[in-house]
């Protein structure tokens, strides 16, 4: 793992954060099937291998919105040698005592080097310090690498919503209880 520092992003880091490419490639997609029966609904997800690798572009932020999120201390930055190499946007929901990871990721050259794991560990520490009971993360059904990243770290599937993202993709939700 590379030596990184993780902490709240600053406005001086806006340009670096806005340039991070969170696009991803996937060989799989998660397909949902809903069965409606009298007085019940059943839904299932199936991991489907795609005929070829797809590249899913990141949909990005508006300039004003990202700056405001940095000001509100919602952006956690991972830094390596004074460069921001990853980030996570966090949102606290006090009504249910939950911290949601709204978006985030690591620059492609730094993926699979422990940066994402270190960020998730720091997010968990923040949750514990603030007596938050659960973490939730939402992902596109095509983001098989991130789905497995979370599942390997104890997150469990907890729901979905069709047409959740701007590209009309299914949003899959994963959660982990904090002890």
C-alpha positions as CSV (number, residue, x, y, z in Angstrom):
1,X,0.0,0.0,0.0
2,X,1.2,3.5,-0.8
3,X,1.7,6.0,2.1
4,X,-1.3,8.2,2.0
5,X,-2.9,10.9,4.1
6,X,-6.7,11.0,4.4
7,X,-8.6,14.0,5.6
8,X,-11.2,16.6,4.8
9,X,-10.7,18.2,1.3
10,X,-9.8,21.9,1.0
11,X,-10.9,24.4,-1.5
12,X,-7.3,24.5,-2.7
13,X,-7.8,20.9,-3.8
14,X,-10.9,21.6,-5.8
15,X,-9.1,21.4,-9.2
16,X,-7.4,18.1,-8.4
17,X,-10.7,16.5,-7.2
18,X,-12.7,17.7,-10.2
19,X,-10.1,16.1,-12.5
20,X,-10.2,12.6,-10.9
21,X,-11.6,10.2,-13.4
22,X,-14.1,7.9,-11.6
23,X,-15.0,6.0,-14.8
24,X,-14.7,2.2,-14.5
25,X,-14.6,-0.9,-16.6
26,X,-16.6,-4.0,-16.0
27,X,-17.1,-7.4,-17.4
28,X,-20.3,-8.0,-15.5
29,X,-23.6,-6.3,-14.8
30,X,-26.2,-7.1,-12.1
31,X,-29.6,-7.7,-13.6
32,X,-32.7,-7.4,-11.5
33,X,-35.9,-9.5,-11.9
34,X,-39.1,-8.7,-10.2
35,X,-41.8,-11.3,-9.8
36,X,-45.3,-10.1,-8.7
37,X,-47.6,-12.6,-7.2
38,X,-50.8,-12.3,-5.4
39,X,-50.0,-10.5,-2.1
40,X,-46.2,-10.7,-2.6
41,X,-43.3,-9.4,-4.6
42,X,-40.0,-11.2,-5.1
43,X,-36.9,-9.6,-6.5
44,X,-33.6,-11.2,-7.4
45,X,-30.3,-10.0,-8.8
46,X,-28.2,-12.1,-11.1
47,X,-24.6,-11.3,-12.0
48,X,-24.4,-11.5,-15.8
49,X,-21.1,-11.7,-17.8
50,X,-21.1,-9.2,-20.6
51,X,-20.0,-10.2,-24.1
52,X,-17.2,-7.7,-23.9
53,X,-15.7,-5.3,-21.3
54,X,-17.6,-2.0,-21.0
55,X,-16.3,1.3,-19.9
56,X,-18.8,3.4,-17.9
57,X,-18.0,7.1,-17.8
58,X,-18.3,9.1,-14.6
59,X,-21.1,11.5,-14.7
60,X,-19.4,14.3,-12.8
61,X,-20.3,17.2,-10.6
62,X,-21.3,20.8,-11.2
63,X,-18.6,23.3,-10.2
64,X,-20.8,25.1,-7.7
65,X,-22.0,21.9,-6.1
66,X,-18.6,20.4,-5.6
67,X,-17.2,23.6,-4.1
68,X,-20.1,23.8,-1.7
69,X,-19.6,20.1,-0.7
70,X,-15.9,20.9,0.0
71,X,-16.9,23.9,2.1
72,X,-19.4,21.8,4.0
73,X,-16.7,19.3,4.7
74,X,-18.6,16.5,2.9
75,X,-15.6,15.5,0.8
76,X,-12.9,13.3,2.3
77,X,-9.6,13.3,0.2
78,X,-6.9,10.7,-0.1
79,X,-3.5,12.4,-0.7
80,X,-0.2,10.9,-1.9
81,X,2.9,13.1,-2.3
82,X,0.7,16.3,-2.0
83,X,-1.6,15.1,-4.8
84,X,-5.3,14.1,-4.3
85,X,-5.6,10.6,-5.7
86,X,-9.0,9.7,-4.4
87,X,-12.0,11.0,-2.6
88,X,-15.4,10.1,-1.1
89,X,-18.4,12.3,-0.7
90,X,-20.1,11.6,2.6
91,X,-23.6,12.6,3.8
92,X,-24.9,12.2,7.3
93,X,-28.5,11.4,7.9
94,X,-29.1,12.1,11.6
95,X,-32.7,10.9,11.6
96,X,-31.6,7.3,11.1
97,X,-28.0,7.7,12.4
98,X,-26.4,6.7,9.1
99,X,-23.5,7.9,7.0
100,X,-23.9,7.5,3.3
101,X,-21.0,7.3,0.8
102,X,-22.6,9.1,-2.0
103,X,-19.8,8.9,-4.5
104,X,-16.1,8.5,-4.7
105,X,-13.2,6.4,-5.8
106,X,-9.5,6.4,-6.6
107,X,-7.6,7.5,-9.7
108,X,-6.9,4.6,-12.0
109,X,-3.1,4.4,-11.5
110,X,-3.7,4.0,-7.7
111,X,-6.5,1.4,-7.8
112,X,-5.8,-2.0,-6.2
113,X,-3.1,-0.5,-4.0
114,X,-5.0,-0.2,-0.8
115,X,-6.1,3.4,-1.1
116,X,-9.8,2.6,-1.2
117,X,-9.5,0.3,1.8
118,X,-7.6,3.0,3.7
119,X,-10.4,5.5,2.8
120,X,-13.1,3.0,4.0
121,X,-11.2,2.4,7.2
122,X,-11.0,6.2,7.8
123,X,-14.7,6.6,7.0
124,X,-15.5,3.8,9.6
125,X,-13.3,5.6,12.2
126,X,-15.3,8.9,11.5
127,X,-18.5,7.0,11.9
128,X,-17.4,5.4,15.2
129,X,-16.2,8.8,16.6
130,X,-19.6,10.3,15.8
131,X,-21.5,7.3,17.2
132,X,-23.0,6.5,13.8
133,X,-24.5,3.0,13.6
134,X,-24.3,2.2,9.9
135,X,-22.6,3.0,6.6
136,X,-24.5,2.9,3.3
137,X,-23.1,3.1,-0.2
138,X,-24.9,3.3,-3.5
139,X,-23.5,2.0,-6.7
140,X,-24.6,1.5,-10.3
141,X,-25.5,-2.1,-11.1
142,X,-22.7,-2.1,-13.7
143,X,-20.1,-1.2,-11.1
144,X,-19.1,-4.9,-10.4
145,X,-15.6,-4.0,-9.2
146,X,-16.9,-1.6,-6.5
147,X,-19.7,-4.1,-5.6
148,X,-17.2,-6.8,-4.9
149,X,-14.9,-4.3,-3.1
150,X,-17.7,-3.5,-0.6
151,X,-18.8,-7.1,-0.2
152,X,-15.3,-8.2,0.5
153,X,-15.2,-5.6,3.3
154,X,-18.4,-6.8,5.0
155,X,-21.1,-4.7,3.3
156,X,-24.3,-6.4,2.5
157,X,-26.9,-5.8,-0.2
158,X,-29.8,-3.9,1.3
159,X,-31.9,-2.6,-1.6
160,X,-32.1,-1.1,-5.0
161,X,-34.0,1.6,-6.9
162,X,-34.6,1.6,-10.7
163,X,-33.6,4.6,-12.7
164,X,-31.7,6.0,-9.7
165,X,-28.7,7.6,-11.5
166,X,-28.8,10.3,-14.2
167,X,-28.0,7.7,-16.8
168,X,-31.2,5.8,-15.7
169,X,-29.1,3.0,-14.2
170,X,-30.3,0.9,-11.3
171,X,-28.9,2.0,-8.0
172,X,-27.8,-0.8,-5.7
173,X,-27.5,-0.1,-2.0
174,X,-25.0,-1.8,0.4
175,X,-24.8,-1.3,4.1
176,X,-22.6,-2.2,7.0
177,X,-23.3,-1.9,10.7
178,X,-20.7,-0.1,12.8
179,X,-19.8,-1.6,16.1
